């Protein structure tokens, strides 16, 4: 295991940094818990306050890590192939599966299937695909983060963007991805200091108090980043202001979250490699509960019931990140699809040299293969 004090970039070796796997696992647990709270939060001001705090930072944390591990992305055929098999194909599979699931479980035969209108959780795959394709541009321009913030603010006043490819979310969450691209390992080290961990406690306490206060005063839809200001019934100028305010609040709470992420290997560290599975599969359980009325039981809307749902969601998404589940669903999440691509001539030449005795091909390619294997994992994992 690499030293937890030196966060490892994708191209620096084969081993994974436990910090990032821990962060991804904990973030996906918060995502699942947040989705399980949605049918319950309307009956509890405290729960809705906690919900808004969690929604302030859990997806930004995910997206920043995704941007950080996209720094090495370029337009090489091998990278594009992994982008297609690890992001585009799962998007197509689950964008089809979720509406079909609703047809059967919710008895909704008229539910449409559209690859242009991301359904429920699949918006993130669509966004990740577009963000990664634009990575070379963000690495090339001089002020990438201000430009990304400008695009997010412009989107917040443009209701005509519509629902195609969920571009509102793509653009409004874009600054977090670009920030991840701009970050270096030492930036993560800064928030992992003891002083930051101590300061994060009162910061989160204040955030929870503000979240409780804001429940009757603020539209929760702001935290989803999927609507323009006009669609939320406020003047247009509120959109850019909220983009900047939400960006500042999200970064503050994300830094506090990263400060408390463990640096060492724990029982759940290995599950960080399977967060894409947990993310895409837990939605079927949550939606089934909504369709079948599982959340309608009165006792679930009381404090003990809310705690029960929270624990159950955490356990459920944890199980969905495990190796047995990965093996079952790898055909949809990480298909190889060698039949669909032309063979890379350069890679074929390297393979031939590797098999020729006395050429030293294996040792020459060792570093490249390590980089490819690590990036193959990180391209698909969120």
Residue, then its C-alpha position, 0 to 999 in steps of 0.5 A: x500500500x502506498x503511503x497515505x501521506x502521499x496521495x497517488x495519481x493514476x499514473x504513478x504506479x499499480x497500487x491504489x491509495x486507500x484514502x481515495x477508495x475510502x472516500x469513494x465508499x463513504x460518499x456512495x453510502x451517503x448517496x444511497x442514504x440520501x435517496x432512501x431519505x427522500x420519501x421520508x424527509x417531508x415529515x421531519x424538519x430535522x431529517x430534511x435539514x440533514x438531507x440538505x447538508x449531505x446533498x451539499x457535498x456528497x456528489x461534489x466529493x464524488x465529482x472532484x475525485x472523478x476529475x482528479x483521476x481524469x487528469x491523465x485522460x487524452x484522446x488516445x484510442x486506449x483511453x477512448x475505448x475505456x471511456x466507451x466500455x466503462x461509462x458509455x455502455x453502462x449508461x446505455x444499459x441502465x438508461x434502458x433498464x430503469x424504465x423497463x424496471x418501472x414498466x414491470x414493477x410499477x405497472x407502467x407500460x407506457x414508460x418511455x425509453x430515451x437515451x437522450x433524457x437521463x433517468x434517475x441515477x444515469x445522469x452522472x454517467x452521461x455527465x462523466x462521459x462529456x466531462x472526460x471528453x472535454x478534459x484536454x480542453x480544460x488542461x489546455x486553457x489558462x483559467x479553467x475553473x473561472x471558465x467552468x464557473x462562468x458556464x455553470x452560472x450561464x446555465x443557471x439562467x438558461x431554462x431553454x437548455x431543456x432536459x436533453x442529456x441533463x445538460x443543466x446538471x452537466x454544466x452546473x456540476x462542471x466546476x467540481x470536475x474541473x477543480x478535480x482536474x486542477x488539483x494535485x496530491x498535495x492539495x488532498x494532503x492539506x485537508x488531511x491535517x489534524x487542525x482541519x479535522x478539528x475545525x471540521x467539527x464546528x463547521x459541520x455543526x453550524x452546517x446542520x443548524x443552517x440546514x435546519x433553519x433553511x428547510x422552510x425557507x429554501x427550495x431543496x431543488x437548488x441542491x440537485x443543480x438540475x433547474x434554471x433559476x426561472x424554473x424555480x420561480x425566482x428572478x434570473x439573477x438568483x441563479x448565478x448567485x446561488x451557483x457561487x454560493x453553493x460552490x463555496x458551501x460545497x467546497x467547505x463541507x467537502x474539505x471537512x468530509x475529506x479531512x475525516x476520511x481514513x487514510x489507512x486500509x480498513x474493512x471497507x477500503x476494497x469496496x471503494x473499487x466497486x462504487x459504480x456497482x453500488x451507485x447504479x444498482x441501489x437505485x433499483x431497490x429504492x425505486x422498488x420501495x417507492x413503487x411498491x409502497x414500502x415507505x408508506x408504513x407510518x412507523x418508518x416516518x418516526x425517528x426509529x424508523x428513519x434510523x432503520x432506513x438509514x442503516x438498511x440503506x448503508x448495509x444494502x449499498x455496501x453489499x452491492x459494492x462487494x466482489x460477488x456482485x461485481x462478478x455478476x454485473x461486470x458484463x454491464x459495468x465493465x464489458x471488454x467488447x474486444x469484438x467492437x474495436x479495431x486492434x491498436x497497431x502500436x499495442x499489437x507491436x508491443x505484444x509481439x515484442x513482448x513475446x519475442x525472446x531476447x528483445x527485453x519487451x516485457x521489462x520495457x512495457x512494464x510501466x505502461x501496462x501498470x499505468x493502463x491497468x490502474x487507469x482502466x479501473x479508475x476510468x469506470x469507478x466513480 
